[in-house]
Amino acid sequence: MPRNKKAGTGKKDTFTNTILSIFGANPFKAYNYKQIAKLLGIKDKAGKDLVVNILEELKKAGQLTEDKPFRYMLSKKVLSEFANKKDFVTGKVDMKSTGKAYVSPDNGGEDIFIGPNNTAQALHEDLVKVMLFPKRKNHKTEGQIVEIIKRNKTDYVGVIEVGKEFGFLIPDSQNMAVDIFVPKSALNKAKNGEKVIVRITEWPEQSKNPFGEVIHVLGKPGENNVEMQSILAEHSFPLSFSAEVERQADAISDVIDEAELSRRRDFREITTLTIDPADAKDFDDALSLRKLENGNWEVGVHIADVSHFVTEGSAIDAEAQERGTSVYLVDRVIPMLPEKLSNMVCSLRPNEDKLCFAAVFELNSEAEIVHEWFGKTVIRSVRRFNYDEVQAILEGGEGDLKEELLLLNGLAVKLRARRMASGSINFHSEEVKFILDANGKPIDTFVKVQKESNMLIEDFMLLANKRVAEHIGKPEGKKKPKTFIYRIHDEPNPEKLNTFVQFVSKLGYQMNISSRQRLVTSYNKLFEAVEGKGEKSLIETVAIRTMAKAEYSTQNIGHYGLAFPYYTHFTSPIRRYPDLMVHRLLEKYLDGKPSVKEEDYEPVCQHASEMERRAAEMERESVKYKQAEYLMDKIGKMFDGQISGVSKWGIFVELKGSKCEGMVRYNEMPGDYYYLDEDNYQVIGQSHGKVFRLGDPVTIRVKKVDLARKKLDFVIVNTDPARDWD
């Protein structure tokens, strides 16, 4: 309708239906007469009066109701009729910085696009109800958020900008499309430019921005401690333990009661050792080894008995359950348990008597299980090794307990070979590490690669986890298995798998996915084929993303990646809450107690899985921040790297050594105009035909570092061998 058209010039019933259509397009929104008139382009008084009259008539007819005085919305009766004609779904919001969003439906299916004007007041990862629009041919599914079922969070981290009368929080999160308005009375002494945590208190319907209050001042942006705390706070992870938790931890005695020792199997005279990272302080697993009279080997996998010290339902237990896991940032560990427990009382420190829960195996020379035992033990570790020390011995060097370490490694190699032959996928991973100065600033980087010493420990931990799960989970005759906590891993999504197969085929690698065994063989051969090549890191990363995420559940479906029908997490109760639950359940069942209720444990499993995902994201963000910080004083310098991704905006390059990833924008690639060939994972120069493909080696110059957003901008040096534009 033209904006200056008078309402009285048309038929009243048509005009009434037009007004009703506005409410129908936004069925859960309230309007006053001014808003309706504005939407219809009505400016004259007569037209506005007519709108008022029609709204009142619709109210009397039961089609509208007054939400607030002179604010109308569809009545419940009309809403009910309307809802029956519309499709609704619920799902989580993936909000973009532009204000548009995508909703992932709870019941699966394709994501739903939500335009910036249809997001209501939803924020990133909120659980929402979406009204679907009629499907248009060759268009993605679209909809409108009509209800916020559950807020994901209300606390946000960012930099506060303070004016004379109010302030605004500029959120760190790139998934936050709005700033948060902070009244002067709610600044709580926060100063302009400081990093703070703001809690959203309300969001008035007609306000573009939510209102909030400063609840914590973190400090000056760019300071190491401030930035690490910002990452934790952004993901709603607690920055400290409560006074009650600390009080309970302090009250725990580190003296072991003699009566407790008498109830346990004593391994203090048997050679026992720990192997952990050099900087570790929480040692939660140890291995014991002795030769039996029959020539077999007894290997004990001893795990810190956290359940002995942490009482179910205590403040410490409640806090550990809420945290779900310890978080490993670049420069610190944020423990699941207070330090007295994680680093002192429970930690299997050398030359100290320690309480454990163990899986003890009698193995023959082929590492086959002859007998197994599960129960409480007391140990005394004679040596604390780090992985590098053990690796040096395995590679022929001299050192303490060399014979024992070589024997353990020989058994581990046989366990590993049997596991791989049974269909386990040999996923590889590389981890970037930083050398930090006294202020936490990165001065160098290196890539940590898993070596044989790491695999030695891993193989015995896998054995213990597998056999504990089998001991409880395998049905005995017609008896129903007791409720237990499993670590499950589903089959890969067929669409993702097909995309991955096409991806690697364009890079020159073939995969056979006609059966699970052929798929596993293809994966393992692929990982061998890319070893030492430029595309190694990229292919391994994409391969992992192709697989389903492992999680915790009382519903066992097995572990696809490991090819274990039964698998759990038993070996790290200091840093993972599900392991603590497994210890408690295993003890109950070994004592002959009845099965617990599944419905009491499944929600805890789901929460633990969510906290694990959140912890991984925090760890990634801390690495990205340190990578950006590492390059801050290297702007203008050149580095070798490889193309790790292509997009419509530019190509991504990952640097060798530091694994820092930045973008080279097409408009900054000199000598030609480059366009994206998405199907073949490459970009092509329009005039000269030069091609840049995934995995190609390139030399870049660091152009810009955005530390706050953890983003890097690069430019390619010498895109044409015949010329040098640098």
N, C-alpha and C positions, 0 to 999 in steps of 0.2 A: 504494500500500500504506500502511495507517495506520502512523504513525511508531513506535508501540510494539508492533507486531505481532511475534511470535516466529517466526523462520525455520522452526523445526521443525514448525510446524503444517500446512505444505503439502507437496505432493509434491516429492520431491527433484529429479526431472527438470524440473519446471516452474520450480523455483527456479534450477536450473543455466541453463536457457534465459533466465531473466530477467537473470542476471548476464552472460551472453554478449551480451544485447541492449544492455547498458550499454557494453561494449567496441565493439559494432557502431555505436552512435550516435556514438562518438568513436574511430574506428578507428586513429588515430595517436597516441593518448594512453595513458600508462601509469598504472595505479592500484595502490595497495596495499590490503590487506584492510580497513583502517579507512575508506578513502575509499568502497569499495564498500558497506560496512555503513551508512555515513552516508547514502549516496544511496538506500538501500533502507529507511531508517528503523529499522535494527536497533540496539538498545542493550544487549540482554542478552548475557552471555558465551557461552552455548550457541549463540546465533545467529551470533556472530562466529566461533566455532570452526568452525561449519559452513561459513561463507564461506571460511575458510582451507583447509579440506579440499577444497572444490569447486575453488578456484583451483589447488591442487596437482594434482587429478585432470585438470583441463582442460590443465594444462601437460604431464602425462604422455601425454595423448591427442593432443598436438601442436597443440591449438587456441590455446593461449597460450604465450608465451615470457617469460622473466624479463629485463626491460630492465636492471634493477639488482636486487640482492638484495631479495626480497620485493616487487618492483614488477613488475606483469604488463602485457602488452599483446598484441594479436592476433599470432599467428605469421605469418611471411611467406607461408606456404601459404594461410592463411585470408584474409590481406590481399589476396593475388592473386585469390582467388575473389570476395572482396568487391568489389574494384576492377572486376572484369568485370561486376558487376551494377549499378555506379553510374556516373553521368556526372561527369566531371571537366573543369574548364577552368582555364586559366591567365590571369592578368591583373594589372593594377595596382590597388593599394588606394587608395581615396579615404576616408581616415579622418576621422570627425567628432569634435568635442570631447566629445560624449556617450558615446563608446566604440563606437557603431555604425559601420558602414562600408559602402561600396559597392565592388564590384570591376568594373572595365571589362574585359571579355574581350578577349584579343589578337585573336581571330577575329571581332570585331564582335558585334553583337547587344545586347540590353538589359543594363543593369547588374544585377549580382546583389547583393541585400541580404544583409548579414552582421550578425546580431544581436550585441550586446555580449559575450555569452558564447561566441560562436563565432569570434572574431577571432584566437584563439591568441595569439601574441606579435608579430603583424604590426603594422607602423607605416606611416604615410602614404607612398604611392607605392612600397612594396615590391612586388616581383614575386612572386606567390603562386600556389599550386595550391588550387583550390576544389572541394569535393565538393558537388554540387547535390542539394538536397532534392527529393522528389517534388513536381511542380507541383500547386498547389491552385487550383481554379477561382476566377477573379476576384482572384487574389492575385499580387503581384510575385514574380519568381524569387528564391528564397532559397537559401543554402548555408552551408557551414562551411569556413573556411580550415584546410587540413590540412598544408600545407607552405609554408615561406618559401623560395622559390627563390633570391632575391637581395635583400639589403637595399638600400634606396635610399640610405641614409646612416647614419652612426653618430654624427656630431657635431651637437649641438643648442645653441642659444643661449637664454639666459633669465636670470632673476634667481635667485641662490643664496640660500636660506634656511638659515642655519647655526645648529645647536643645540650642546649640549655635546659630544655624541659623534658626530654625523653631520650631514649637510646634505641638502637636497633642491633640485634644479633645478626651478624653475617655468618651463617652456618658453614662449617668446614665441609659438610657432606655435599657431594655433587648430586645427590638424589633429593635435595631439599630445594624446592622451586620458589620458596618465599622466605623473606627475612622475618624475624620475630620482633614485634614491637615491645619495648620494655619501658613502662612509665618511670618517671624520675624516682617515685617512691619505692620502686622495686629494683633499683640498681644495686642496692646493698654494698655501696662503697666501691663498686667496680669502676675502673678508670678507663678512659678512652684508649683503645688499641690493645687492651688486655685480652688474653684467652680466658673465657669463662664457660660455665655450664648454666644454661637457662632452661627453666621448666615452664612449659606451656600451661597457663592457668585457665584461659578461656579463648574462644574464637567467636566473637560476635558475628552474627549471620551476614551483616552487610559490610563487614570489614575484610579488606583484602588480605590482611596479615593477622596471624594469631598474636595474642597477648601473652607475655611471660614475665618471669621474675628471675633474677640472678640467684642461684643457690650455691655456687662455688666459684671462687676466683682461682684460676690455675696459675696465671702468671704471664710472663712476657713471651710472645710468640717467638719461635726459633730456638728457645732454650731446650736442651735435650729432655730434661725431666718433664717440662711442660708438655712437649709434643708427645711423649710416650703416654703420659696420663690422659692427654686428649684422645688418643686412640682408644684407650680403655673406656673412657667416659662416653665416647660416641657410640660405643656398642653396649652401653649400659652395664659394664662390668665394674664391680665395686673397687674403689681405690684403696680400701683398707678393711681390716676386720673390726667388728664391733667390740666394744669394751667387754661384753659378756663372753664372747668367743675367746678373746685373749685371756680373760680371767680363768675360764675353764682349762685352756691350754696350759697356763702357768701352774695350775693345780695338779697336773698329771705328773706323777713321779717317774723318774728315769731309773729307779731301782727296781729290779725284777724280784718279785716275791718267790721264795724258795718253793712254796706250795705249787705255784704256777709252773716252775721248772719241772717238778716231779710229774706233772700231767702231760709232758711233751716228750717226743722222741728226741734224744740228745745227739746232735751232730758236732758238738764242739771239738771232738778229737779227730774229726774227719776233715781232710783238706777242703777248705771252702774259700772261694774268691769272688770278687766282684769285678766287672768290666763296664766302664761307663765313659762318657765324654770327659775330657780333661777338666772342664769347668763345672762339672756336675757336683751338686751337694746333696741331692736326694737320691740315695742308692736304694732302689726298691726291689732289686733281684740279685740273687747270688747263686753260684753253681758249686755243688760239692761233688767230689769224685773219689771213688775207692774201688780197688779190684777185689772181687769176691773169690771165695775159695774154689768155686767151680770154673773160674776163668772169665766169667762175665764181669761187666762193669756196672756199678751202681752210680747213677747220675741223679743228684737231687736238684730240683729247681725250687729254690727257697725264696718266697715272696714276703715282704714286710707285712706283719700281721697288724694292719691298721685297725681292723675291727676289734681287736683286744683293747685298744686305747680309746676309740671313738664310739661312744655308746649311741645306739640307734635312738633317734628322737632328741638328742642333746642339741644345744645351740651350735656346737662345732659341726655336728652331723647335718643340721638344717642348712648351715652356711655352705658346707661342702656340696650338698645336693643342689643348692641354688646355683653355685658356680659351675658344677658339673665337671670341670677340668682345670688343670693348671694352664696358664697361658705363657708361651715362650716368645717374648719380644726379643729384638736384636740384642739389647743390652741388659736384660733382666728376666727373671722368672716371677710371674705373679702366681703364687701357689694356691692350690685348692684348700690346703690345710695351713694353719699357722706355722710359722718357722720352727717353733720348738718341736712340733711333731714331724714336719716334712724333712728338716735338716738334722734333727737331733734324735729324739726318742725313737721314731720309726725307721730312720735311715740306717741301712746295714753297714755302719762304719767299721773299719778294720779294728781288730784287737778289742772288740767289745761284745759282750753277750747280747744277742738280739733274738726277739721272738718272731717267728715266721709261720706262714701257712705254706705247705710244700706239696709238690708232686714229685714223687721219687720213683725212678724207673730202673729196673734191671734190664740192661741191654746186652745182647750178644755181640760178637765181633762185627756183624753186619748191621749193627744199630737197630736190630729188631727187638721189640718189647717182649720180654719173657715174663715180667711181673711188674705191677705198678701199685703204688700206695699213695693215698692222699690223707693229710692230717697236719696237726700242729707240731712244730719243731722249735728247737733253740739251736742257734749256730754261733760261731765265732770266726768271722772272716780273717784269714791270715794275711791277705794282701789285697789292696785296692789298686787295680790296673786301670789305665785309660786305654782307649782303642789303639792309639799309636804305639804304645809300648807292646801290646799284644801283637800288632801287625808286624812289628820289627822281629819278634820272635818267630812268628809263622813264616817269615821270609828268610829265616836262617840265622838270625841274630841270637845272642845269648841273653839270658835273663832269668829271673826267679820263676820257679815252677814251670820250667820249659817243657818237661816231659808231660806234665798234666795238661798243659795248654795244647800241646800237639795231639794228645790222645782225644781231648774234647773236640778239637777241630776235625780230626779224622772221623769221629762219630757224626759230627754235624754235617760234614760233606756227604755222608751216606744218607742221612735223613733228608737232605736237600735234594739229592738225586732221585730218591724215591718219590718225593713230593712233586718234582717236576715231571717225572714219568707218569704220575697220576693225573696230570692236567693242570697243574698250577701255572699261572701266568707270571712270567718273570719281569714284572714292572721295574723299570729303572727310574731313579730320581736323583737330581742334583740339587744341592742346597748352597746358596750363597752365604758366606760368612764374612764378618767385618773385623778388622783390627781397629780398636777404638783407643783414643787417647784418654787422659784423665777426666776430660769434660764430656766424654761420650761421643766425640766427633770421629767419624770414620777416617782413618789415614791410609788404609789399604783394604783390599778385598781378596778373597780366594773362594774357589768352589770346592765344597766338601763332597767327596765321592764315597759311596758305600764300598767298603773293602771287606776282605775275608774276616777280619776280626769283628766287624759289625754283624756279618752274616752268621758267625759262630753263635753269638748270643741270640740272634733272631730265630735261628732254627730250633734252639731249645725252648724259647718262649712260645713259638708256634706249636711245638709238641705238647707243652703243658696246657696251653689254651684249648687245643683240640681234644686232648684226652679228658680234661675236666668236663668239657661240654658233652662228650660221648658218655661219660660216666653217669651224668644226670639225665641227659636228654634221650639216650637210646631206649626205646621201649623194651620192657621185659615181659615177654609173652603178650597177654592181652591187657596188661596194666597200662593205664594212661600215664605218660611221662609227667613228672612234677613240674610246676611252673618254674622257669629259669630265665636267666638273661642271656640272650645270644647276640653275637656280633654277626649280622647278616649282610649279604651282598647279592643284589638281584642280578638277573641277566641284563646284558646291555640293551638299550632301546634300539629296536631294529632300524629306525630311521637314522639315528645318530651313527649306528654302525655302518649303514650303507653309505652315508655321507663320508665317513672316515675312509672306507675302502676306495671310494672315488678320489678322495683327496690324495691318498698315498699312490694311487695308480698314476696320477698326473705327475707325481714326482719320480716315477719309474719303479715303483715297488708293487708287487702283487700279493693279494691275500685270498685265501680260500675260506669262505664262511658257510660252507654247505653242512657242517656239523660242528659241535662244540670242540671236539678233539682237533679237527682241522683248523678251526679258528685259533685255538690255543697255540698250535704249532706255528701258524702263520704269524701270530703276535711275537712269539719268541724268536723266530727267524728274522722278523723285521727288526727287532731290537739289536740282534747281532749284526745285521746288514748295515745299520746306520751308525754303528760304533765308529767314532773318529771322524764322522762327516759333518758338514755344516748344518744339515737339517736335523741332526740327532736330537737336540734339545726340543725343537719344535714338534717333531713327530711324537716323541715320548709324552710331551705335555698334552697334545691333542688326543693321544691314545687314552690317557688317564681320564680326560674329560668325556670321552666317548662312553666310558663305563658308568654304571650306576654308582651312587655314593653308598659306601658302607654305613650302617647305622645300627642302633641297638633296638632290640625288640624281644618280647616274650614269645612271639610267633616265629618259629624257626623255619627258614626257607633255605638254609645252607649259605655257604660263602662261595660265590661263583669264581672270584678271582683266584682264591687259594684251592678251589676244588675240594673243599671240606664240607661234608654233609652236616657236621656239627662243629661249631666254633664259638668261642666266647672270649672275653677279656678277663683274665685272672691275674695278670702279671704286673699291674701297675696301680695298686690302690692308693699310693701316695698322691698320684696326679690325675686319676680318673675315677669318678664316682661309680660308674657301672662295675668296675673291678671290686670295689668295696661291697657292693650289693651281692656280687657273685660269691665273695668270701663268706658273707653272712648266710646266704642260701646253702652253700656247700656244707658249712658247718651244721646247719639245721638238719639237712638230709643225711649226713654221715651219722648224726645222732639219732636217726630214725624218726624224726618229727614229720608231721603231715605237710602236704603241699600248701604253699601260701596261695593267696588269691591273685589270679592274673590281673584283674582290674586294678589292684593296688600298685602294680609294678609297671604296667604299660605306659601310663602317663609320665612316670619318672624316666623311662627309656626314651620317650619322645623328647623330653626336655634335655636329657643328656646329649642326644643327637644334635639338637638345635644349638646347644652351647659348644659342642665340638666344632660345628660349622662356623659359629661366631668366633671362636678362638683362632681357627685357621685364617679367617679374614683379618683379624687383628694382627696376627703374625705377618701376613702378607703386607699389610699396610705399613708396619714398622720397617720391613725390608725396603719397601718402595721409598719411604721417607729417608732412610739412610743412604739409599742409592742416589737420591736427588741431592742430599747433603754432601755426599762424596764428590759430586760433580760441580758443586757450587763454585769452587775456586779453580775450576778447569774450563770455564767458558772460553771458547776460542781454540782450545786444544783439540788435536785429532786422535781418533781411536779406530781400531779395526773392529768390525762387527759383522753380523749377518742379518739378512732380512728375515724377520720373525712373523710378519703379518702384512696384509694389504687391506686397504679400506677405500671408501669413496673420497676420503680427505687426503690420504697420503699413505706412505709405507712406514711400517714399524721396523726399527733396527735394534737388535740386542747386541750389546758390546761384549767382546770376549773378556773373560776374567771376572769382571764385576757383574755381568748379566744385567746391567742397567738397560732399560728399554725406553726408547724415545721415538718421536714421530718426525719424519721428513715430509713436509707438505709439498704437494705437486707444484704449487706456484713458486716454490723455492728450489725446484730442480732445474737448473739452467740448461740451456742448449736445445730445449725442445719442449713441446707440450705433451705431458704424459696422461694417459687415460687407463682406467682400470679394466682388466680382463678378469672378471671375478671367477668365471668358471675354471680358469687355468691358474689361479693364484699368482697372477703376475700383472705388471704394468708395462705399457708399451709407449715408446716415443712416437708421436704421430708423424713427424717429418723424417727422422733418421731411423726409426724402427728399433732403437735400442730397447732391450727387454731387461727388466729386473724381476727375478722370480724368488719365491720363498726359498730360503736357505742360501741364496747367493751371498758371497763375501763382498763387503763394501767398506770403504773408509769414510768416516763422518767427522764433522767438526761440531762441537757442542755450541749451540747458538743461544739457548735460553734455558734457565732452570726456574720452575715455579715451585718453590719449596712447600708453600701452603697447600697446593693441590697435588703435590707429588708428581708433577708432569715435567717431561723433558722435551725440548725441541732440538732437533739435529738438522744439519744440512749435509748433503753428500758432497764429498770432495772428488773431483775428477770423474764425472759421469761418462766421459768419452776418453779412451786411452790416448787419443791423438791431441787432446786439449786439456788444459788444467784451468778451471774457472776459480780455483781457490785464491 
